[in-house]
Amino acid sequence: MDVALARDWVQAVAETVAEHTDLLTQLDSAIGDADHGANLNRGFAAVKAKLADLEPSTVGEVLVATGSTLMSSVGGAAGPLYGGAFRAMGKALAEPDVDVKEVLTALTDGLTAIQRLGAAVPGDKTMVDAYAPALAAFDRAVAAGGDLAAAASAAADAAEEGMRATTPLQARKGRASYLGPRSIGHQDPGATSTALVFRALAAVTG
């Protein structure tokens, strides 16, 4: 991954979030505040504007700028969670060009940041239910000798599987947890947006 590819990834995330804003809002209206789609769309629109004025020299600068902008422009839990993840990824990638193993380390740091803040584990019906299997699939692909495109594709598939698997779960974290058993039967919006992030990475590397 070089600086241009990092930009392309963030741009692709912004575009897919914009395309799926209504879906994310519908999912969040069932078990949350109905603002996940609008908040993320606003945040990534701000990220696009920020990156347009930035001349980064490393992959990390792109991702740290993305995270910092999300933290300052996205309301609710999504800003700190996504912002913290992108900042953590960026801090691990302080070179103009990084290999797939370094990307794996960065993605691992991103999940650590999310779990440190949100204290969620797989099965809690959160974005972790998409992120954790995506990271595991990325790791397996790298261990098998796969390049970034192969690892990203495997991660996207696993994230989407994890996203769908949130539907029968009862939420144990976040606003959805207040609903108790009524949260069962609804796909988690955070897991859904996380799957979009990984699918965007697969799209720009494939």
N, C-alpha and C positions, 0 to 999 in steps of 0.2 A: 504494500500500500504506500503510495506517495501522496504528496500534498493535493494533487489534482484529484486523485481517487477519493481521498477523504472529503474534499469539497463535493464531489459527485454524490457520495453517500448521503451527506447531510441534505443536499438539494433533493435527492430522491425521497428521503424521509419527509421533507417538507411537502413535496408534491403528493405523496400517498396519504399523508395526514389530511391535507386539504381535500383530497378526493373522498376520504372516508370519514370526514367530520360528522356528517349526519348519522352514520352508523354508530360511531363512538358515542355520540350524544344519546341515541336511542338506547344503547346498551346501558349507559350510565343513568338514564332516566328510570330504569327499572330497579336499580339497586344502589344508586348514588345520588349526586347532586344535579345530574343532567348537564354538567358543564365540561366533561372531559374532552369532548371533541373540540368545542370552541376554545377552551384554554390551550390545548396543544396546538391547534391551528394558529392561534394568535402568537404563541411562543415561537413556532418555527417560521412564521412570517417575519418575526423580529430577527431570528437567526439569519435568514436570507439577507436581510438588509445589513446586518452586522458584517457578514462575510463579504458582501459586495464592496465594503470599504476596507477590507483587511488584506494585507499582503503577507501571509504567513510563510515562514521558512521551514516549518516542521509540521508533520501530521498532528502532533500534539497541540500545536497552536490552534489548528482548526477545531479540534474537539473541545479544548478548554474554552475557547470563545463560544462555541455552541452551548456548552454546559452553563457557563456564566450568564449568557443571555437568557436561557430557559429559566434559570433560577430567579432572574430579576423581572421576568415578564409573564410567567405562568402562575396562576393562582392555584390554590388547593394543594394537595399532596404531590401532584404531578411535577410541579416545578422543581422542588427540592430533590425528588427521586430521580427524574430524568436528568436534571441539571447536575446532580451529584455524580450520576453514572458517567455522563459524558466528560465531566471534569476529571474524574478518576482515570478514565481511559486515556484522556489526553496527557495526563501527567506521566503515564507509562511509555509514551511514544515521543520522545524528545529528539527525533531524527527526521530528516527530509524524506527518508524512504525506510520502511520497516518490513520485516518478513512475517510470514504467517504465524510463527511461534510468538513473536512479539505482539501481534494482534490478539492471539489467544490470551497472553498475559494481561493485556489491556482489558479485554472483555471480562476476564476473571475479576480484575480490580473493580470494574463497573458493577458487577453483581454484588461484590463485597460491600461497596458503598451503599447500594440499595438496601441490602439486608441490615447493615449497620443502622441506617436511618429508620427503616420501617419494621425491623425485627420480624419479618415474614419468612416463612419456610415453605417449601413445596407442599401443597395441599391446603394452604390458607385461602385460596381463591384470590390471588393477587397477580401482579405482573411477574412475580418470581416463578409462577407456574408455567410461564412461557420462557422466561430467561434461563432458568436452571437447565431444562432439557436442551435448549438451544446451545448453551455453553458445553454441555456434556457431548452433544453430537459434534460440535466444532472440534473439541478435544480429540474425540475418536478419529475424526477425519485427518487431523494433523498427525496423530500417532501412526496412521496407516500410510502416511506419505502424501496426503492430499495437499493440493495448493489452496490458495485463498478462495478461489471460485468454488472448489469442491467443498471446502469446509463451510463456506457461507451458505451454500445450497443445502447442505445437511442440517445446518443450524436453523435455517428458515423453515424447513419441513418439520423439524422437531418443535420449534416454537409454535407453529400452527396446530400441531397435534396437542401440545400442552394447553394452548388457548381453548381448543374445543373441549378438552377434558375438564375445564373449570365449570362447565354448565351444571353437572350434577352435584358439585361440591356445595357445602354450606360455608359461607364466608366466616373467617375467624379474625380478620384484620380489617381495618379501615371502616368507612361509613357503612359499607354493605353488611358488616358484622352485626350492626344494630338490628338488622331485619331477622336475624336468627334463621329458622328454617325457611322463611320466605325468600331468602337469597338463593335457595336451590332452584335449579331450572333456568338460570340466567347466565349467559356467557359473561365472563369478567371483562370490563372495558380496558383495564390496565394490561391484562394479558393480551388483549386484542391489539392494542397500540404497540406493545412490545413485539408482537409477531410482525407487525407492519415494519418496524425498524429493521428486523433481521431479514425480512423479504426484500427490503430496499437494498441492503448490503449485497444480497445474492444477485439482485438485478444489475447492479453496477459492476460486479466482478465477473459475472457469467459471460 
